[in-house]
Amino acid sequence: MIGMNIRILRKKHKLSQEQLAEKLNVSRQTIAKWENEEAVPDIYKCKILADIFQVTMDQLSRNMSEEEVNQLGPKGKQFFGVVKVGERGQIVIPKQAREMYQIHAGDKLIVLGEDATKGMAILKSESFLEFAEMIRKAELTEDESE
């Protein structure tokens, strides 16, 4: 499980066993033993591996297929697939994303965009509004102290 993930992530990041071993201050043979499931890295080495591969400790250690490992994005970023825009501009948010971010029918979402990158972001409105209120209160407190 973890050994296969280490092997696939190492190859995805174009690292040899020797290069990975240097980053972890272990021998190449140690990397080979981990990848062949003959040994398991300690928690400290797992943390370093997760940082090197930009994944969470959970992602590093859980049982995933090679395809799932290859689709992992950098830590804190998710890839849920590609969606098609309908004739009226509607999109279907993938089930995995809806579950992870607790998006339900009837929820209000905010769509933000950036001209330079043509990037878009979708946020749950209540989270965004709470954040905006926190900023407003901070500004009012700052104005009062002047």
N, C-alpha and C positions, 0 to 999 in steps of 0.2 A: 504494500500500500504506500507507505511513505517513501520506500526505496524507488518504486516506479515513478512517483511524483518528482523525486529529486532528479532522476535520470532524464525525464521528459523536460522538466524546467531547465535543467542544465543545457540540454541540447537546444531548447527554444532560445536561450540566452547566448547561444554559440560559445559555450565555455567547455574546455576539455576537463577531464577529471583532474589533471594536474593544476590547471588554472583555478578551479573551484577549491581544491585542496589548499592552495596558497592563500586564498582569501579567508579560509577557515583555520589556517595554521594547523592542518592535519596532513597526513600522508595521502598520496594518490590511492594507496591500497585501502585506506579507511573509506574513501568515497566509493570505491568499488564494492566494499563489503556492505555499505549502506544500500547501494543501488541493487545489489543481489540479495537483499533481505537477510544477510548473514549477521548484521548488527544494526543497531538503531542509534541515531545521534541523540546526545543528551539534550535536555531542554534549552540549555544555553546555545548549543550549536543550531538547534532548530530555530531559535529566534534570529540568529545571524543568517541562516538559510532563507528564512521568510523575508528578511530585509534585502538580501541580495536579489532574490527573485521577485520582490515587490508583491508579495502575497501575504495573506494572514496566516497565522499558525494553524488555524482551522483548515484553511484551504490546503496547506502543505501536508497535513496529516490525515485528511479524510480520504475515503475510498472513492476515487474518481476515475473515469475512463480517460484514455489518452486524448480523446477529442475534447472532453471537459477541461483537462489541464491546459491544452493548447488554446482554448478560448478564454482563459483567465486574463483579465485586464490587470493593470497595476493596482496595488493595494488601495482600497477605497473607491475604485472605479469598477463598474459592472458593464458587461456587454450582454444584452438580452436578445439580440437578433436584429433583423431588419424588418421594418413595417412598411406597408404600402399606403400611400395617401389616397383616400377615396375621392370620387368626383366632387364632393362637397367639402373636401378638406379634412375629413375625419380620419383618425388613425386609431388602431386598436393597440393599447398598451399590453405587451406580453404578460401572460398570467404570472410568471415568475417575478416580474417587476411589480405587478399589482400586489402580490402577496408580500414581497420583501418590504415595500414602502407603505403597506396597508392602505391601498387606494381602492375605494369601493364605489359602486354605482351611486351617483348623486353627489359625490365629492366635488368641490370646486377647486380647479387647478389654475395656476397663473402661468402664462407662457411669456418668457422673456427672449429677446433676441439681441444679437450683436452684429452690426453692419460689417465690420472689418473681416470677421471670420465666417459670416453667414451662419453662425452657430445659434442654436436655440436651447433653452432650458425649460423644463416643466417642473413646477413646485406646487406642493399642496398649499392652498391659500392660507389656511389657518396658521401654519408654521411661519410663512412669510409675513403675515400680518402681526404675529406675536413678535417677530424680530424687528419689524418696522416700529412697533409700539415701544419696544425696549430702546431703540435709537432715539425716538422722539422724547422719551422720558429722560434719557441721558443728556440730550441737548437742553431741555428745560432746566435740569439741575445745574448744568454748566452756566446757562444764562443767569440764573438766580445768584450764583456765586460771584459773578462779575461786578 
